[in-house]
């Protein structure tokens, strides 16, 4: 079981991670990556035009055969994204720019995750962007969301990909054991 635990950050580790991110841009990146369950390549593909602020919605272009779609952002995502956009401005183009004016690269996101992960004392094995996607799926299931809803949230075309997260969740197992104790 230890190998499975290394795939996602605990709620405490997520809180520590966000506590060390001072940059409005990086806070918005990490909020969207975690709450939307985004891959690093999906973050770099986000465009300003994908965000509809009045409707509080973001269109996510999924990769690797996943299903793209438009999603309503949660309050933490909206706060972080609006703070970043006040600095970024309204010029069309990538939501998160590189120094060259392109979308932020997967390599830079990896550098940021390693930097912030070290500052937050996250175990080294978890200091990769995909751990945020694993964390999103796992935490949604722990909150009681259905497999089908988590599948849609993460854009999984095949529910088998979503089932992986259900195996990680000891709190769900413990809740079931409690419900079935006197069965």
Secondary structure, DSSP 8 states (H G I E B T S, - for coil): -HHHHTTS--HHHHHHHHHT---HHHHHHHHHHHHHT--HHHHHH-BGGGEETTTTEEEE---TT---EEEE--HHHHHHHHHHHHHH-S-SSBSSB-TTSSB--HHHHHHHHHHHHHHTT--GGG-STHHHHHHHHHHHHHTT--HHHHHHHHT-SSHHHHHHHHTT-HHHHHHHHHHTTT-
